[in-house]
Amino acid sequence: MKILFSSKCLEYRQPGHPESPERAGQTHNFLKGKFDFIEPQLCSENDILLVHSEELLERVKSGNFHDPDTPNLQDMYDYARLAAGSAIQSAELALKGEEAFSLMRPPGHHAGRNSLGGFCYFNNIAIAVAKSLKNVDKVAVIDVDCHHGNGSQDIFIGNEKILYISLHQSPLYPGTGLVSEKNCFNYPLPAGTEEKEYLKTLENALKNAKKFNPDLIGISAGFDTYKEDPLTGLELEKQTYRKIGEMIAGMETPSFAVLEGGYSKDMPQCVYEFLRGYSRK
């Protein structure tokens, strides 16, 4: 298992914002010595333009945007490019037979083709998937963040080479993902959903992924489905994440994972459990 991480993602913060450097930093410290770490590289503008409009790229690059959840901070363009580059490298490692996890911030799955929001500037996993399609025919994206990846759906919908699957709490921000559409399979779950029902839903979702028979799987790995997450209301246990990892690894398809949400003090242990289940070696 290779983990992509750069201390540069710890350099920025918005006081009081839940998407804090501690989420990634404390997780890195917990995993250090247990896994191999790789330093990621910036993605290119052409990589971003695979899924985003030139208008969005220029807005983030120039700092010409305002979103209360998605702070306009100095050098955010480069921090966002580094997170996207990390996702690309994770996908490339997966296609070489490695297991890889991008432990970077900011997250990405709320960023649409021409929109940012929900702590997300560029859609890291979407960029990685789009670039991967230069080498493979089909990619499945499995989004286990507690929030629906509205940005990912916006980018992926109607693309026959991509299957998007999302398990998420509803009602909850951003209020999308209530029904399945075209190649986007949505599984809204009520607040209070516990492990048994969640894993049963994931099992059903993975049947669709198996039918699709992808060459590569990308995982939007959110850990805000944990029972003590301060922003959400699902009730997963730490050990649930090991079972999620095992189930996805059981697909026996090259895969990579990219960090999305997760805001509790126990996030490092949740990530560790996921990686233990997900790692097949």
C-alpha positions in Angstrom: 0.0 0.0 0.0 1.4 3.4 -1.1 0.0 6.5 0.6 0.5 9.8 -1.2 0.9 12.7 1.2 2.6 16.1 1.3 3.0 18.3 4.4 2.2 21.3 2.1 -1.5 20.4 2.5 -1.1 21.3 6.2 0.0 24.9 5.4 -3.5 26.5 5.0 -6.4 26.8 7.3 -9.6 28.8 7.9 -10.1 29.3 11.7 -13.0 27.3 12.9 -13.5 25.5 9.6 -14.1 21.7 10.0 -11.9 20.9 6.9 -8.8 21.6 9.0 -5.1 20.6 8.5 -5.4 18.4 11.6 -7.6 15.9 9.7 -4.8 15.0 7.3 -1.9 15.7 9.7 -3.1 13.5 12.6 -4.0 10.7 10.1 -0.5 10.9 8.6 1.1 10.7 12.1 -1.1 7.7 12.9 -0.2 5.8 9.7 3.5 6.7 9.7 5.6 3.6 10.0 2.7 1.4 9.0 2.7 2.2 5.3 5.0 3.5 2.6 4.6 7.2 1.8 5.1 9.0 -1.5 5.4 12.8 -2.1 2.8 13.9 -4.7 3.3 16.3 -7.6 1.1 19.2 -8.9 -1.3 18.3 -11.7 -1.2 20.4 -14.9 -3.8 22.9 -16.1 -4.6 20.4 -18.9 -5.4 17.8 -16.3 -7.9 20.1 -14.7 -9.5 21.0 -18.0 -10.2 17.3 -18.6 -13.3 17.7 -16.4 -13.6 21.4 -15.5 -14.3 24.5 -17.5 -11.6 27.1 -18.2 -13.8 29.6 -16.3 -13.7 27.6 -13.1 -9.9 27.1 -13.5 -9.4 30.8 -13.9 -11.7 31.7 -11.0 -9.7 29.5 -8.6 -6.3 30.6 -10.1 -7.2 34.3 -9.7 -9.0 33.9 -6.4 -12.1 35.4 -8.0 -14.7 33.5 -6.1 -16.7 33.6 -2.8 -18.2 30.6 -1.1 -18.8 30.6 2.7 -17.9 26.8 2.9 -15.0 26.9 0.5 -12.5 29.6 1.7 -10.7 31.8 -0.7 -7.2 31.5 0.8 -3.8 32.4 -0.4 -2.2 29.8 -2.8 -5.3 27.7 -2.8 -4.9 27.1 -6.5 -1.7 25.3 -5.9 -3.0 23.4 -2.9 -5.9 22.2 -5.0 -3.6 21.3 -7.9 -1.5 19.2 -5.5 -4.5 17.3 -4.2 -5.6 16.6 -7.8 -2.0 15.5 -8.8 -2.0 13.2 -5.8 -5.2 11.5 -7.0 -3.7 11.1 -10.5 -0.6 9.5 -9.2 -2.7 7.1 -7.1 -4.6 6.0 -10.2 -1.4 5.6 -12.1 0.0 3.4 -9.3 -3.2 1.3 -9.3 -2.8 0.7 -13.1 0.7 -0.6 -12.3 -0.6 -3.1 -9.9 0.0 -1.1 -6.7 -2.6 -0.2 -4.0 -2.7 3.6 -3.4 -4.5 6.1 -1.2 -4.3 9.8 -1.6 -4.2 11.4 1.9 -4.5 15.0 0.7 -6.7 18.0 1.2 -8.7 19.9 0.0 -11.3 17.2 -0.9 -13.0 17.2 -4.3 -16.3 15.5 -4.9 -18.6 18.5 -4.6 -16.7 20.4 -7.3 -18.7 20.3 -10.6 -17.7 21.1 -14.2 -18.1 24.8 -13.6 -18.7 25.1 -9.8 -16.8 24.8 -6.5 -18.3 24.4 -3.1 -18.6 22.1 -0.1 -14.9 22.5 0.8 -14.0 21.5 -2.8 -12.2 23.5 -5.5 -11.3 20.9 -8.2 -12.7 17.3 -8.4 -9.7 15.2 -7.6 -11.1 11.8 -8.3 -12.9 13.0 -11.5 -9.6 14.4 -12.8 -7.8 11.2 -12.0 -10.5 9.1 -13.6 -10.6 11.2 -16.8 -6.9 10.9 -17.2 -7.0 7.1 -16.6 -9.5 6.8 -19.5 -6.5 7.4 -21.8 -5.3 4.0 -20.8 -8.4 2.0 -19.9 -11.9 1.6 -21.3 -14.1 1.7 -18.2 -13.8 3.1 -14.7 -16.2 2.7 -11.7 -16.2 5.3 -9.0 -17.5 4.2 -5.6 -18.3 7.2 -3.3 -18.7 6.3 0.4 -18.6 9.8 1.7 -21.6 10.7 3.9 -22.5 13.5 1.5 -23.6 13.0 -2.1 -20.9 13.8 -4.6 -23.0 16.2 -6.6 -19.9 17.5 -8.4 -18.8 14.0 -9.5 -22.3 13.3 -10.8 -22.3 16.6 -12.7 -19.1 15.6 -14.4 -19.8 11.9 -14.9 -23.4 11.8 -15.9 -24.1 10.3 -19.3 -20.5 9.1 -19.8 -20.8 5.4 -20.8 -17.2 4.8 -19.8 -17.8 5.7 -16.2 -20.1 4.2 -13.5 -20.7 6.4 -10.5 -22.1 4.8 -7.3 -22.8 6.9 -4.2 -24.0 5.8 -0.7 -24.9 9.0 1.3 -27.1 10.3 4.0 -30.3 12.0 2.9 -31.5 14.6 3.7 -28.1 16.3 4.1 -26.0 18.8 2.1 -26.0 19.2 -0.9 -29.5 17.8 -1.2 -28.9 15.8 -4.4 -28.6 12.1 -5.2 -32.2 11.3 -4.3 -32.6 9.0 -7.3 -30.4 7.1 -9.8 -29.9 8.7 -13.2 -28.3 7.1 -16.3 -24.9 5.9 -15.2 -25.1 7.4 -11.7 -26.5 5.0 -9.1 -27.5 6.7 -5.9 -28.3 5.1 -2.5 -29.7 7.7 -0.1 -29.7 6.5 3.5 -31.6 8.0 6.5 -29.8 9.4 9.5 -29.2 6.7 12.1 -28.3 4.0 9.5 -26.0 1.5 11.2 -23.4 -0.9 10.0 -25.7 -3.8 9.0 -27.9 -1.8 6.7 -25.0 0.2 5.3 -23.0 -2.9 4.3 -26.1 -4.5 2.9 -26.7 -1.4 0.7 -23.0 -1.5 -0.3 -23.3 -5.1 -1.3 -26.2 -4.3 -3.6 -24.3 -1.4 -5.0 -21.2 -3.4 -5.8 -23.4 -5.8 -7.8 -23.9 -3.0 -10.3 -20.2 -2.4 -10.3 -19.5 -6.0 -11.1 -22.0 -6.0 -14.0 -20.2 -2.9 -15.3 -16.9 -4.9 -15.2 -14.6 -1.9 -14.9 -10.9 -1.9 -15.7 -10.2 0.4 -12.7 -12.1 1.5 -9.5 -11.7 4.9 -7.9 -12.9 5.3 -4.3 -14.1 8.6 -2.9 -13.2 7.6 0.6 -15.1 9.7 3.1 -15.0 9.0 6.8 -17.8 11.3 7.9 -20.2 8.2 8.0 -18.6 7.5 11.4 -21.0 7.6 14.3 -19.2 10.5 16.1 -18.7 12.7 13.1 -19.8 16.2 14.1 -21.3 17.1 10.7 -23.4 14.0 9.9 -25.8 11.4 11.3 -24.9 8.0 10.1 -23.8 5.4 12.7 -20.8 3.4 11.4 -18.2 2.0 13.8 -14.5 2.1 13.3 -14.4 -1.5 12.3 -17.0 -0.9 9.6 -14.4 0.7 7.5 -12.3 -2.4 7.4 -15.3 -4.3 6.1 -15.9 -1.6 3.5 -12.3 -1.9 2.4 -12.6 -5.7 2.2 -15.7 -5.6 0.2 -14.2 -3.3 -2.4 -11.0 -5.2 -2.5 -13.1 -8.3 -3.1 -13.9 -6.9 -6.6 -10.4 -7.9 -7.5 -10.0 -4.9 -9.8 -7.1 -2.4 -9.8 -8.2 0.4 -7.5 -7.2 3.5 -5.8 -8.7 5.7 -3.0 -8.9 9.4 -2.5 -9.7 11.2 0.8 -12.9 13.1 0.9 -14.6 14.0 4.2 -14.2 12.9 7.8 -14.1 15.4 10.7 -14.1 13.4 13.9 -11.1 13.0 16.3 -11.2 9.3 15.5 -10.7 9.8 11.8 -7.1 8.4 11.8 -8.3 5.1 13.3 -11.2 5.0 10.8 -8.7 5.5 7.9 -6.4 2.8 9.3 -9.2 0.3 9.5 -10.2 1.0 5.9 -6.7 0.6 4.6 -6.3 -2.7 6.6 -9.4 -4.1 4.8 -8.6 -2.6 1.5 -5.0 -3.8 1.3 -4.9 -7.2 -0.3 -1.2 -7.9 0.3 
